[in-house]
Amino acid sequence: MEIRFCLLGSGSKGNCLYVEAGQNAVLIDCGLSARQTLSRLEARGLSPHLIRAIILTHEHRDHVQGLRVLAQRLRVPVMCTGPTWRGVPDQGPTRQHAIRAGRPFLIDGLAFHPFSISHDAADPVGLVIAAGQARLGLATDLGVVTHLVRHHLAGCQGLILEHNHDPQMLAQGPYQQWLKQRVRSNQGHLSNEQGAELLGQLRHPQLRRVVLAHLSEVNNRPELAGRAAAQALAQGNCAARLSVARQHEPSQVLEI
């Protein structure tokens, strides 16, 4: 079975990922408004009627700000860890189902494998989504790459990896010093070099799609992130297609 996916938006102003297998789909994070989310789904020919649940990786605003309205409109549950749910500021009457890092769960034809990541949130997770033999790995909003992260992402045919900032642009940019320290800390965000290093460790001949995600609009440029990732892919026997997710427009619908 193939997995189809589309990054509806990626960056500090809102994150949302659509993942579909067969006649079932989920949203991972809900950082765009309900109106934006539905509009971007329509723009890519994707049906909201296939969505069975919304899964949250963590509770930061750029991942949850459209949650209450969209969950009620779609009439679907929200799945996240207990600490993440307690940190969501606007829950409303939304139904929540608890998940835990290290415990796989199923939603119709999709299997989910959540794993712990290092970020300044209550209980953040990355995800591997599987349908049949297809595996899509998601790792954004993490400050350091651990053995656990590499273990879970190994062998995926599709990868969505954080390439948040260029270190020189961050150092010379307008952020206050405390925010610069947060971004580059072990609970912050991966730089282009860190993301590319991870990609180099994960590349393999069956890797088909790589999407660079959560790029800073202030401290990065798509061409810098793309160059670092392309160099990592070029060093091995890997013909994966590379793209960069954008903040203000959805990606194309990709397949693995």
SELUMVEX-440252 format. One line per 4 residues: number of its first residue (from 1); their letters; for each residue x, y, z of N, C-alpha, C. Coordinates in nm, 2 decimals, always signed. Each point is the difference from the previous one (the first is absolute). Layout:
BEGIN
NUM) A) X/Y/Z/X/Y/Z/X/Y/Z ~ ...
END
This chain:
BEGIN
1) MEIR) +0.08/-0.12/+0.00/-0.08/+0.12/+0.00/+0.09/+0.12/+0.00 ~ -0.04/+0.10/-0.08/+0.08/+0.13/+0.00/-0.05/+0.10/+0.10 ~ +0.09/+0.08/+0.05/-0.03/+0.11/+0.08/+0.01/+0.13/-0.08 ~ -0.11/+0.08/+0.01/+0.00/+0.13/-0.07/+0.01/+0.11/+0.12
5) FCLL) +0.08/+0.10/-0.03/+0.01/+0.10/+0.11/+0.02/+0.14/-0.06 ~ -0.04/+0.10/+0.08/+0.01/+0.14/-0.05/+0.02/+0.09/+0.13 ~ +0.11/+0.07/-0.01/+0.02/+0.10/+0.11/-0.08/+0.13/-0.03 ~ -0.10/+0.02/+0.07/-0.09/+0.11/-0.02/+0.06/+0.13/+0.03
9) GSGS) +0.09/+0.00/+0.10/+0.08/+0.12/+0.04/+0.11/-0.05/+0.10 ~ +0.11/+0.07/-0.01/+0.11/-0.04/+0.08/+0.09/+0.12/+0.04 ~ +0.01/+0.02/+0.13/+0.08/+0.12/+0.05/-0.06/+0.05/+0.13 ~ +0.06/+0.11/+0.05/-0.03/+0.05/+0.13/-0.14/+0.06/+0.00
13) KGNC) -0.07/+0.02/-0.11/-0.13/+0.06/+0.00/-0.11/-0.10/-0.02 ~ +0.04/-0.13/-0.01/-0.11/-0.10/+0.00/+0.05/-0.13/-0.08 ~ -0.03/-0.11/+0.07/+0.04/-0.13/-0.06/-0.12/-0.10/-0.01 ~ -0.01/-0.06/-0.11/-0.11/-0.10/-0.02/+0.04/-0.10/-0.11
17) LYVE) -0.01/-0.13/+0.03/+0.04/-0.10/-0.10/-0.12/-0.09/-0.02 ~ -0.03/-0.02/-0.13/-0.11/-0.10/-0.04/+0.06/-0.13/-0.04 ~ -0.04/-0.11/+0.05/+0.05/-0.13/-0.04/-0.12/-0.09/-0.03 ~ +0.01/-0.07/-0.11/-0.11/-0.08/-0.05/+0.05/-0.14/-0.05
21) AGQN) -0.08/-0.10/+0.03/+0.02/-0.14/-0.05/-0.13/-0.06/-0.03 ~ -0.03/-0.03/-0.13/-0.13/-0.05/-0.04/-0.10/+0.10/+0.02 ~ -0.11/-0.03/+0.08/-0.11/+0.09/+0.02/+0.00/+0.06/+0.14 ~ +0.12/+0.00/+0.06/+0.02/+0.05/+0.14/+0.11/+0.10/+0.00
25) AVLI) -0.02/+0.11/+0.08/+0.10/+0.10/+0.01/+0.00/+0.06/+0.14 ~ +0.11/+0.06/+0.04/+0.01/+0.08/+0.13/+0.07/+0.13/-0.03 ~ -0.02/+0.09/+0.09/+0.08/+0.12/+0.01/+0.10/-0.01/+0.11 ~ +0.12/+0.04/-0.02/+0.10/+0.00/+0.10/+0.03/+0.15/+0.03
29) DCGL) -0.03/+0.04/+0.12/+0.00/+0.14/+0.04/-0.10/+0.08/-0.07 ~ -0.04/+0.11/+0.07/-0.11/+0.09/-0.05/+0.04/+0.14/+0.03 ~ +0.11/+0.05/-0.06/+0.05/+0.13/+0.03/-0.05/+0.11/-0.09 ~ -0.08/-0.04/-0.10/-0.06/+0.10/-0.09/-0.15/+0.02/+0.05
33) SARQ) -0.06/+0.11/-0.04/-0.14/+0.02/+0.03/-0.08/-0.11/-0.07 ~ -0.12/-0.03/+0.05/-0.09/-0.10/-0.06/-0.03/+0.05/-0.15 ~ -0.02/+0.12/-0.02/-0.03/+0.05/-0.13/+0.12/-0.02/-0.10 ~ +0.12/+0.03/+0.05/+0.12/-0.02/-0.08/+0.02/-0.15/-0.03
37) TLSR) -0.02/-0.08/+0.10/+0.02/-0.14/-0.02/-0.09/-0.06/-0.11 ~ -0.13/+0.03/+0.02/-0.09/-0.05/-0.10/+0.02/+0.06/-0.14 ~ +0.04/+0.12/-0.01/+0.03/+0.06/-0.13/+0.12/-0.06/-0.06 ~ +0.10/-0.03/+0.07/+0.12/-0.06/-0.06/-0.02/-0.15/-0.03
41) LEAR) -0.09/-0.07/+0.07/-0.04/-0.13/-0.04/-0.07/+0.00/-0.13 ~ -0.09/+0.09/-0.01/-0.08/+0.02/-0.13/+0.10/+0.03/-0.12 ~ +0.09/+0.09/+0.03/+0.10/+0.04/-0.11/+0.08/-0.12/-0.05 ~ +0.02/-0.10/+0.08/+0.07/-0.12/-0.04/-0.09/-0.12/-0.03
45) GLSP) -0.13/+0.02/-0.01/-0.09/-0.10/-0.03/-0.01/-0.11/+0.10 ~ +0.01/+0.03/+0.13/+0.00/-0.09/+0.11/-0.13/+0.01/+0.08 ~ -0.06/-0.11/+0.03/-0.13/+0.01/+0.06/+0.01/+0.00/+0.16 ~ -0.06/+0.09/+0.06/-0.01/+0.00/+0.15/-0.08/-0.11/+0.05
49) HLIR) -0.09/-0.06/-0.08/-0.09/-0.10/+0.05/+0.08/-0.13/+0.02 ~ +0.12/-0.02/-0.04/+0.08/-0.12/+0.02/+0.07/+0.01/+0.14 ~ +0.01/+0.12/+0.06/+0.07/+0.02/+0.12/-0.06/-0.07/+0.12 ~ +0.07/-0.09/+0.06/-0.06/-0.07/+0.12/+0.05/+0.05/+0.13
53) AIIL) +0.11/+0.08/+0.01/+0.05/+0.05/+0.13/+0.10/+0.11/-0.03 ~ +0.02/+0.07/+0.10/+0.11/+0.10/+0.00/+0.10/-0.04/+0.11 ~ +0.13/-0.02/-0.04/+0.10/-0.04/+0.09/+0.09/+0.12/+0.03 ~ +0.04/+0.02/+0.13/+0.08/+0.12/+0.03/+0.14/-0.06/+0.04
57) THEH) +0.10/+0.07/-0.05/+0.14/-0.03/+0.04/+0.04/+0.07/+0.13 ~ -0.05/+0.12/+0.02/+0.01/+0.07/+0.13/-0.09/+0.12/+0.00 ~ +0.00/+0.08/+0.11/-0.10/+0.09/+0.02/+0.03/+0.15/-0.03 ~ +0.11/+0.03/-0.07/+0.03/+0.13/-0.03/-0.10/+0.06/-0.10
61) RDHV) -0.01/+0.13/+0.01/-0.11/+0.07/-0.08/+0.00/-0.03/-0.15 ~ +0.12/+0.00/-0.05/+0.01/-0.02/-0.15/-0.03/-0.14/-0.04 ~ -0.04/-0.09/+0.10/-0.05/-0.13/-0.03/-0.14/-0.03/+0.04 ~ -0.06/+0.10/+0.07/-0.14/-0.03/+0.06/-0.10/+0.11/-0.02
65) QGLR) +0.04/+0.12/-0.06/-0.09/+0.11/+0.01/-0.13/-0.01/-0.07 ~ -0.01/-0.10/-0.10/-0.13/-0.02/-0.07/-0.07/-0.12/+0.05 ~ +0.05/-0.06/+0.11/-0.05/-0.13/+0.04/-0.15/-0.01/+0.04 ~ -0.04/+0.09/+0.09/-0.14/-0.01/+0.06/-0.10/+0.01/-0.11
69) VLAQ) +0.01/+0.10/-0.09/-0.10/+0.02/-0.10/+0.00/-0.11/-0.10 ~ +0.12/-0.04/-0.05/+0.01/-0.11/-0.10/-0.05/-0.13/+0.05 ~ +0.04/-0.04/+0.12/-0.04/-0.13/+0.06/-0.15/+0.00/+0.01 ~ -0.06/+0.11/+0.04/-0.15/+0.00/+0.01/-0.06/-0.01/-0.14
73) RLRV) +0.05/+0.07/-0.09/-0.05/+0.01/-0.13/+0.01/-0.14/-0.07 ~ +0.11/-0.07/+0.02/+0.02/-0.13/-0.06/-0.06/-0.11/+0.08 ~ -0.03/+0.03/+0.13/-0.06/-0.10/+0.09/+0.09/-0.12/+0.01 ~ +0.13/+0.03/+0.03/+0.10/-0.10/+0.02/+0.07/+0.01/+0.13
77) PVMC) +0.05/-0.10/+0.06/+0.08/+0.01/+0.12/+0.14/+0.05/-0.02 ~ +0.05/+0.05/+0.11/+0.14/+0.04/+0.01/+0.08/-0.10/+0.07 ~ +0.11/-0.04/-0.06/+0.09/-0.10/+0.07/+0.13/+0.06/+0.03 ~ +0.04/-0.01/+0.13/+0.13/+0.06/+0.04/+0.03/-0.05/+0.14
81) TGPT) +0.12/+0.02/+0.05/+0.03/-0.04/+0.13/-0.07/+0.08/+0.11 ~ -0.01/-0.05/+0.12/-0.07/+0.07/+0.10/+0.06/+0.14/+0.03 ~ +0.13/+0.00/+0.02/+0.06/+0.13/+0.03/-0.02/+0.10/-0.11 ~ +0.01/-0.04/-0.13/-0.03/+0.09/-0.11/-0.14/+0.05/+0.01
85) WRGV) -0.10/-0.09/+0.03/-0.14/+0.05/+0.00/-0.02/+0.10/+0.11 ~ +0.06/-0.02/+0.12/-0.01/+0.09/+0.11/+0.06/+0.14/-0.04 ~ +0.09/+0.00/-0.09/+0.06/+0.13/-0.04/-0.07/+0.07/-0.11 ~ -0.10/-0.06/-0.07/-0.08/+0.06/-0.10/-0.09/+0.11/+0.06
89) PDQG) +0.02/+0.13/-0.05/-0.07/+0.11/+0.07/-0.15/+0.00/-0.03 ~ -0.05/-0.04/-0.12/-0.14/+0.01/-0.03/-0.06/-0.13/-0.05 ~ -0.03/-0.08/+0.10/-0.05/-0.14/-0.03/-0.14/+0.00/-0.04 ~ -0.09/+0.08/+0.06/-0.14/-0.01/-0.03/-0.05/-0.14/+0.03
93) PTRQ) -0.11/-0.04/-0.06/-0.06/-0.13/+0.03/+0.07/-0.12/-0.08 ~ +0.11/+0.03/-0.06/+0.07/-0.10/-0.08/+0.02/-0.13/+0.07 ~ -0.02/-0.12/-0.06/+0.03/-0.13/+0.05/+0.15/-0.02/-0.01 ~ +0.06/-0.05/+0.11/+0.14/-0.03/-0.01/+0.03/-0.15/+0.04
97) HAIR) +0.08/-0.06/-0.08/+0.05/-0.14/+0.02/+0.14/+0.01/+0.03 ~ +0.04/-0.06/+0.12/+0.14/+0.01/+0.04/+0.09/-0.10/-0.07 ~ +0.12/+0.04/-0.04/+0.10/-0.08/-0.06/+0.13/+0.01/+0.08 ~ +0.09/-0.09/-0.02/+0.13/+0.01/+0.08/+0.11/-0.03/-0.10
101) AGRP) +0.11/+0.07/+0.02/+0.12/-0.03/-0.08/+0.05/-0.14/+0.03 ~ +0.03/-0.07/-0.11/+0.04/-0.14/+0.02/-0.11/-0.10/-0.01 ~ -0.12/+0.04/-0.01/-0.12/-0.09/-0.02/-0.07/+0.03/-0.13 ~ +0.02/-0.09/-0.10/-0.07/+0.02/-0.13/-0.15/-0.01/+0.02
105) FLID) -0.07/+0.07/-0.10/-0.15/-0.01/+0.00/-0.04/+0.00/-0.14 ~ -0.13/-0.04/-0.02/-0.06/-0.01/-0.14/-0.11/+0.10/-0.01 ~ -0.02/+0.05/-0.12/-0.12/+0.07/-0.04/-0.03/-0.05/-0.14 ~ -0.10/-0.09/+0.00/-0.05/-0.07/-0.12/+0.13/-0.06/-0.07
109) GLAF) +0.03/+0.04/-0.12/+0.11/-0.06/-0.08/+0.14/+0.05/+0.03 ~ +0.01/+0.09/+0.10/+0.13/+0.07/+0.02/+0.05/-0.04/+0.14 ~ +0.13/-0.04/+0.01/+0.06/-0.03/+0.13/+0.10/+0.12/+0.03 ~ +0.00/+0.04/+0.13/+0.08/+0.11/+0.04/+0.09/-0.05/+0.11
113) HPFS) +0.13/+0.05/-0.01/+0.10/-0.04/+0.10/+0.06/+0.13/+0.06 ~ -0.05/+0.05/+0.11/+0.05/+0.12/+0.06/+0.13/-0.02/+0.08 ~ +0.09/+0.09/-0.01/+0.12/-0.01/+0.08/+0.04/+0.13/+0.05 ~ +0.07/+0.00/+0.12/+0.03/+0.12/+0.07/+0.11/+0.08/-0.08
117) ISHD) -0.01/+0.13/+0.00/+0.10/+0.09/-0.05/+0.03/+0.11/+0.10 ~ +0.11/+0.08/-0.02/+0.04/+0.10/+0.09/-0.04/+0.14/-0.05 ~ -0.09/+0.06/+0.08/-0.05/+0.13/-0.04/-0.06/+0.06/+0.13 ~ -0.01/+0.13/+0.00/-0.05/+0.07/+0.12/-0.15/+0.00/+0.01
121) AADP) -0.06/-0.12/+0.00/-0.14/-0.02/+0.01/-0.02/-0.11/+0.11 ~ -0.13/-0.02/+0.03/-0.03/-0.09/+0.12/+0.04/-0.15/-0.03 ~ -0.04/-0.05/-0.12/+0.03/-0.14/-0.03/+0.00/-0.02/-0.15 ~ +0.10/+0.06/-0.07/-0.01/+0.01/-0.15/+0.04/-0.14/-0.06
125) VGLV) -0.06/-0.03/-0.11/+0.03/-0.12/-0.07/+0.02/+0.02/-0.15 ~ +0.09/-0.09/-0.06/+0.00/-0.02/-0.14/-0.09/-0.11/-0.04 ~ -0.01/-0.03/-0.12/-0.09/-0.11/-0.05/+0.05/-0.07/-0.12 ~ -0.02/-0.13/+0.00/+0.01/-0.08/-0.12/-0.14/-0.05/-0.03
129) IAAG) -0.04/+0.03/-0.13/-0.14/-0.05/-0.04/+0.02/-0.11/-0.10 ~ -0.07/-0.11/+0.02/+0.02/-0.12/-0.09/-0.13/-0.04/-0.06 ~ +0.00/-0.04/-0.12/-0.11/-0.07/-0.07/+0.06/-0.11/-0.09 ~ -0.03/-0.12/+0.03/+0.07/-0.11/-0.07/+0.15/+0.01/+0.02
133) QARL) +0.07/+0.00/-0.11/+0.15/+0.01/+0.00/+0.04/+0.15/+0.00 ~ -0.09/+0.09/-0.02/+0.04/+0.14/-0.02/+0.02/+0.07/+0.14 ~ +0.11/+0.07/+0.02/+0.02/+0.07/+0.13/+0.05/+0.14/-0.02 ~ -0.07/+0.09/+0.07/+0.03/+0.14/-0.01/+0.04/+0.05/+0.14
137) GLAT) +0.12/+0.06/+0.01/+0.05/+0.05/+0.12/-0.01/+0.15/+0.02 ~ -0.04/+0.05/+0.11/-0.01/+0.14/+0.03/+0.08/+0.04/+0.12 ~ +0.10/+0.09/-0.01/+0.08/+0.05/+0.11/+0.02/+0.15/-0.02 ~ -0.08/+0.08/+0.06/+0.02/+0.14/+0.01/-0.01/+0.05/+0.14
141) DLGV) +0.04/+0.12/+0.03/+0.00/+0.06/+0.13/+0.08/-0.09/+0.10 ~ +0.12/-0.02/-0.03/+0.09/-0.07/+0.09/+0.14/+0.07/+0.00 ~ +0.06/+0.01/+0.11/+0.13/+0.07/+0.02/+0.12/-0.09/-0.02 ~ -0.02/-0.13/+0.01/+0.12/-0.09/-0.01/-0.05/-0.13/-0.06
145) VTHL) +0.08/-0.07/-0.07/-0.03/-0.13/-0.06/+0.06/-0.11/+0.10 ~ -0.09/-0.08/+0.04/+0.04/-0.11/+0.09/+0.00/-0.13/-0.07 ~ +0.05/-0.10/+0.07/+0.00/-0.14/-0.06/-0.14/-0.04/-0.02 ~ -0.09/+0.03/+0.09/-0.14/-0.03/-0.02/-0.06/+0.05/-0.12
149) VRHH) +0.03/+0.13/-0.03/-0.05/+0.06/-0.13/+0.05/-0.07/-0.12 ~ +0.13/-0.03/+0.00/+0.06/-0.07/-0.12/-0.06/-0.14/-0.01 ~ -0.02/-0.07/+0.11/-0.06/-0.13/+0.00/-0.13/-0.01/-0.06 ~ -0.09/+0.09/+0.04/-0.14/+0.00/-0.05/-0.01/+0.04/-0.15
153) LAGC) +0.09/+0.10/-0.04/-0.01/+0.05/-0.14/+0.07/-0.09/-0.10 ~ +0.08/-0.09/+0.05/+0.08/-0.09/-0.09/-0.09/-0.08/-0.09 ~ +0.03/-0.01/-0.13/-0.08/-0.08/-0.09/-0.12/+0.06/-0.06 ~ -0.04/+0.12/+0.04/-0.12/+0.07/-0.06/+0.02/+0.03/-0.15
157) QGLI) -0.10/-0.01/-0.07/+0.00/+0.04/-0.14/-0.02/+0.14/-0.03 ~ -0.06/+0.07/+0.11/-0.02/+0.14/-0.01/+0.04/+0.06/+0.13 ~ +0.06/+0.12/+0.00/+0.04/+0.07/+0.12/-0.03/+0.15/-0.01 ~ -0.06/+0.05/+0.11/-0.02/+0.14/+0.02/+0.09/+0.04/+0.12
161) LEHN) +0.10/+0.08/-0.03/+0.11/+0.03/+0.09/+0.01/+0.15/+0.02 ~ +0.02/+0.04/+0.12/+0.02/+0.14/+0.03/+0.14/+0.05/-0.05 ~ -0.01/+0.11/-0.07/+0.12/+0.08/-0.03/-0.03/+0.15/+0.03 ~ +0.00/+0.03/+0.13/-0.06/+0.12/+0.05/+0.08/+0.13/-0.03
165) HDPQ) +0.13/+0.00/+0.02/+0.08/+0.12/-0.01/+0.14/-0.02/-0.06 ~ +0.05/+0.11/-0.05/+0.14/+0.01/-0.04/+0.07/+0.06/+0.12 ~ +0.10/-0.06/+0.06/+0.07/+0.05/+0.12/+0.05/+0.14/-0.01 ~ +0.06/+0.03/-0.12/+0.05/+0.14/-0.02/-0.11/+0.10/-0.01
169) MLAQ) -0.11/-0.03/-0.07/-0.11/+0.09/+0.00/-0.07/+0.02/+0.14 ~ -0.01/-0.11/+0.07/-0.05/+0.01/+0.14/+0.09/+0.09/+0.08 ~ +0.13/-0.02/+0.00/+0.09/+0.08/+0.08/+0.00/+0.15/-0.03 ~ -0.02/+0.03/-0.13/+0.01/+0.14/-0.05/-0.14/+0.06/-0.01
173) GPYQ) -0.11/-0.08/+0.03/-0.13/+0.05/-0.02/-0.06/+0.08/+0.11 ~ -0.13/+0.04/-0.01/-0.06/+0.09/+0.09/-0.05/-0.06/+0.13 ~ +0.00/-0.13/+0.02/-0.05/-0.06/+0.12/+0.08/+0.05/+0.12 ~ -0.07/+0.02/+0.11/+0.06/+0.03/+0.13/+0.09/-0.12/+0.04
177) QWLK) +0.10/+0.03/+0.08/+0.10/-0.11/+0.04/-0.06/-0.12/+0.06 ~ -0.10/+0.02/+0.09/-0.06/-0.11/+0.07/-0.07/-0.09/-0.10 ~ -0.06/+0.06/-0.11/-0.07/-0.08/-0.10/+0.09/-0.08/-0.09 ~ +0.12/+0.07/-0.03/+0.10/-0.07/-0.08/+0.05/-0.12/+0.08
181) QRVR) +0.02/+0.01/+0.13/+0.05/-0.11/+0.08/-0.11/-0.11/+0.01 ~ -0.13/+0.04/+0.01/-0.10/-0.10/+0.00/+0.00/-0.08/-0.13 ~ +0.01/+0.07/-0.12/-0.01/-0.07/-0.13/+0.11/-0.10/-0.01 ~ +0.12/+0.04/+0.04/+0.12/-0.10/-0.03/+0.02/-0.09/+0.12
185) SNQG) -0.08/+0.00/+0.10/+0.02/-0.09/+0.12/-0.05/-0.14/-0.04 ~ +0.03/-0.09/+0.09/-0.04/-0.14/-0.02/-0.15/-0.02/+0.01 ~ -0.07/+0.10/+0.04/-0.15/+0.00/+0.00/-0.06/+0.10/-0.09 ~ +0.08/+0.04/-0.10/-0.04/+0.09/-0.10/-0.03/-0.06/-0.13
189) HLSN) +0.08/+0.04/-0.11/-0.03/-0.04/-0.13/+0.13/-0.04/-0.07 ~ -0.01/-0.09/-0.10/+0.11/-0.05/-0.07/+0.04/+0.11/-0.11 ~ +0.13/+0.02/-0.01/+0.05/+0.08/-0.11/+0.01/-0.07/-0.13 ~ +0.03/+0.07/-0.11/+0.01/-0.07/-0.13/+0.11/-0.11/+0.01
193) EQGA) +0.11/+0.03/+0.07/+0.11/-0.10/+0.01/-0.04/-0.12/+0.08 ~ -0.07/+0.02/+0.11/-0.05/-0.11/+0.08/-0.10/-0.08/-0.07 ~ -0.09/+0.06/-0.07/-0.10/-0.07/-0.08/+0.06/-0.08/-0.11 ~ +0.10/+0.06/-0.07/+0.07/-0.07/-0.11/+0.08/-0.12/+0.06
197) ELLG) +0.06/+0.02/+0.11/+0.08/-0.11/+0.06/-0.10/-0.12/+0.03 ~ -0.11/+0.03/+0.06/-0.10/-0.11/+0.02/-0.04/-0.06/-0.13 ~ -0.03/+0.08/-0.10/-0.04/-0.06/-0.13/+0.11/-0.09/-0.06 ~ +0.13/+0.04/+0.02/+0.11/-0.08/-0.05/+0.00/-0.14/+0.07
201) QLRH) -0.04/+0.00/+0.13/+0.00/-0.12/+0.08/-0.11/-0.09/-0.04 ~ -0.11/+0.06/-0.05/-0.12/-0.08/-0.03/-0.02/-0.04/-0.15 ~ +0.08/+0.06/-0.09/-0.02/-0.03/-0.14/+0.03/-0.14/-0.03 ~ -0.08/-0.06/-0.09/+0.01/-0.13/-0.05/-0.06/-0.01/-0.14
205) PQLR) +0.03/-0.11/-0.07/-0.05/-0.01/-0.14/-0.15/+0.01/-0.02 ~ -0.07/-0.04/+0.10/-0.15/+0.00/-0.01/-0.07/+0.13/+0.04 ~ +0.08/+0.09/+0.05/-0.05/+0.13/+0.04/-0.05/+0.08/-0.13 ~ -0.13/+0.04/+0.00/-0.06/+0.05/-0.12/-0.03/+0.15/+0.01
209) RVVL) -0.04/+0.05/+0.12/-0.04/+0.14/+0.02/+0.06/+0.06/+0.12 ~ +0.06/+0.12/-0.01/+0.05/+0.07/+0.12/-0.06/+0.14/-0.01 ~ -0.06/+0.04/+0.11/-0.06/+0.14/+0.00/+0.07/+0.07/+0.12 ~ +0.06/+0.12/-0.03/+0.06/+0.08/+0.11/-0.11/+0.09/+0.06
213) AHLS) -0.01/+0.00/+0.13/-0.11/+0.07/+0.06/+0.04/+0.09/+0.11 ~ -0.10/+0.08/+0.04/+0.01/+0.10/+0.12/+0.12/+0.09/-0.03 ~ +0.02/+0.05/-0.12/+0.10/+0.10/-0.03/-0.04/+0.14/+0.06 ~ +0.10/+0.06/+0.07/-0.03/+0.14/+0.05/+0.00/+0.09/-0.12
217) EVNN) -0.10/+0.09/+0.01/-0.01/+0.11/-0.10/+0.10/+0.11/+0.02 ~ +0.05/+0.01/+0.12/+0.10/+0.10/+0.04/+0.14/-0.05/-0.01 ~ +0.03/-0.12/+0.04/+0.13/-0.05/+0.02/+0.04/-0.11/-0.10 ~ -0.07/-0.01/-0.11/+0.04/-0.10/-0.10/-0.05/+0.04/-0.14
221) RPEL) +0.04/-0.07/-0.10/-0.05/+0.01/-0.13/-0.01/-0.14/-0.06 ~ -0.10/-0.02/-0.08/-0.02/-0.13/-0.06/+0.12/-0.06/-0.08 ~ +0.07/+0.09/-0.07/+0.12/-0.04/-0.07/+0.11/-0.05/+0.09 ~ +0.01/+0.06/+0.12/+0.11/-0.05/+0.09/-0.04/-0.13/+0.06
225) AGRA) -0.12/-0.02/+0.04/-0.04/-0.13/+0.05/+0.01/-0.11/-0.11 ~ -0.05/+0.04/-0.12/+0.00/-0.10/-0.11/+0.14/-0.04/-0.04 ~ +0.10/+0.09/+0.01/+0.13/-0.03/-0.04/+0.07/-0.09/+0.10 ~ -0.03/+0.02/+0.13/+0.06/-0.09/+0.10/-0.06/-0.14/-0.01
229) AAQA) -0.13/-0.01/-0.02/-0.06/-0.13/-0.01/+0.04/-0.07/-0.13 ~ +0.01/+0.07/-0.11/+0.04/-0.06/-0.13/+0.14/-0.06/+0.01 ~ +0.09/+0.07/+0.07/+0.14/-0.05/+0.02/+0.00/-0.13/+0.08 ~ -0.09/+0.00/+0.10/-0.01/-0.13/+0.09/-0.05/-0.11/-0.09
233) LAQG) -0.10/+0.02/-0.08/-0.05/-0.11/-0.09/+0.10/-0.04/-0.10 ~ +0.08/+0.09/-0.05/+0.09/-0.03/-0.11/+0.11/-0.09/+0.04 ~ +0.03/-0.01/+0.13/+0.11/-0.08/+0.05/-0.03/-0.15/+0.00 ~ -0.12/-0.04/-0.03/-0.03/-0.14/+0.01/-0.09/-0.05/-0.12
237) NCAA) -0.03/-0.12/-0.01/-0.08/-0.06/-0.11/-0.15/+0.03/+0.03 ~ -0.04/+0.12/-0.03/-0.14/+0.04/+0.04/-0.05/+0.10/-0.11 ~ -0.11/-0.04/-0.05/-0.06/+0.09/-0.11/-0.13/+0.07/+0.05 ~ -0.01/+0.02/+0.13/-0.12/+0.06/+0.05/-0.02/+0.14/-0.05
241) RLSV) -0.13/+0.03/-0.02/-0.04/+0.14/-0.05/-0.01/+0.09/+0.12 ~ +0.06/+0.12/-0.01/+0.01/+0.09/+0.11/-0.09/+0.12/-0.03 ~ -0.07/+0.05/+0.10/-0.08/+0.12/-0.01/+0.00/+0.07/+0.14 ~ -0.04/+0.13/-0.01/+0.00/+0.08/+0.12/-0.15/+0.05/+0.03
245) ARQH) -0.04/-0.03/+0.12/-0.14/+0.04/+0.04/+0.00/+0.15/+0.03 ~ -0.11/+0.07/-0.04/-0.02/+0.14/+0.02/-0.10/+0.03/+0.10 ~ +0.01/+0.13/+0.05/-0.09/+0.04/+0.10/-0.14/+0.04/-0.05 ~ +0.00/+0.07/-0.12/-0.12/+0.07/-0.04/-0.07/-0.07/-0.12
249) EPSQ) +0.05/-0.12/-0.03/-0.07/-0.08/-0.11/+0.02/-0.15/+0.03 ~ -0.10/-0.08/-0.04/+0.02/-0.14/+0.02/+0.10/-0.06/-0.10 ~ +0.06/-0.11/+0.05/+0.09/-0.08/-0.10/-0.09/-0.07/-0.10 ~ +0.07/-0.05/-0.10/-0.07/-0.10/-0.09/-0.04/-0.12/+0.08
253) VLEI) -0.10/-0.08/-0.05/-0.03/-0.12/+0.06/+0.11/-0.11/-0.04 ~ +0.07/-0.05/+0.10/+0.11/-0.09/-0.03/-0.04/-0.14/+0.04 ~ +0.07/-0.10/-0.06/-0.03/-0.14/+0.02/+0.12/-0.08/+0.03 ~ -0.02/-0.10/+0.09/+0.11/-0.10/+0.02/-0.06/-0.14/-0.01
END
